[in-house]
Amino acid sequence: MSDKKKTSKTEGLEKKSFLIDKKVRIEPIANGGAFKDLLVEKEKAKSQAFLFQGVHKTMSVPLDSMRGGLVQVLDDKVRYDTGRNCPEEGWTEQEFFEDLLEIDLSRYSKTSAYLIDERTKVSLENRAYILDLSDPWDYLKWKIMLANKKHVAPSFDRRFDRPSYKFCLIDEALVSNKKRDNFNEKKDAYSEYEKMQKTKEALEDFIKSMGNKKLPSVYTKDWLEEEIEAIIEESPAKFNEIVEDPNFNTKVFIYEAADCGAINKSKALYSLDSGKEVGNLKQTVAYFNDSRNQELKIRLQGLIENAKS
């Protein structure tokens, strides 16, 4: 059981339970670097998961190469008053689960459940698994996965930090929040797009304001709509950012000025018809927003209107 001599009494700390009302998803990493060399066609490595269908990978508590024994999975130092069957000195996390599950979770004991109880092994295939951290066994499996630092990424964003990572842990609440945020972004995007659809000019201005896309010599309103809808579907947040950009009109002006030859554009750099180099798009926006350059801007706007007529 717990090594009492290694624990320290902590005054005033309370915790209703070590269990958490949260779900975590275990996801295999599709491009697990450690297994790419096993693929016959290495050029297809990016499209294949590291585990082939039907193959199992079992995660157990790893050995502690520095201190001996097993890696410490549950904290055995800090004590909390949890209320439930709690002794006066409080429970450590390890003691709490030993009492709740009625098993030995010591890292040194030969009778440790980590060594003899199959319930402390996490058997995984090439699919996602959900752990309910309000369930004591799922909580323990979550901590065992976290202890496998060599093979398990602690989050989705860090899944490619090490080539040895085979699985990643994903907080389902964060996934739900992202889905909700994406839904709201898309709803706002299509609301703005509906207004934009009323005129072909508004659709054109959106493409022009992007700065990195050139309209073809011949196009239809349908083509414009397809292009913009593709942007919304790929990234509604990007669409909203473009529409809400305070420099939207200035970017449209710069596009039209370059398109009619009123200013010059070479690769990503802009220069005036006098030959003076202004800089990249950000610098050119700042130049034409400057009150000192409004006379020039009015003159160039005249050239744009003449080119349109």
Summary of the structure (lengths in Angstrom):
residues: 309
radius of gyration: 30.1
end to end distance: 87.2
largest distance: 88.7
contacts: 825
relative contact order: 0.11
helix: 46%
strand: 13%
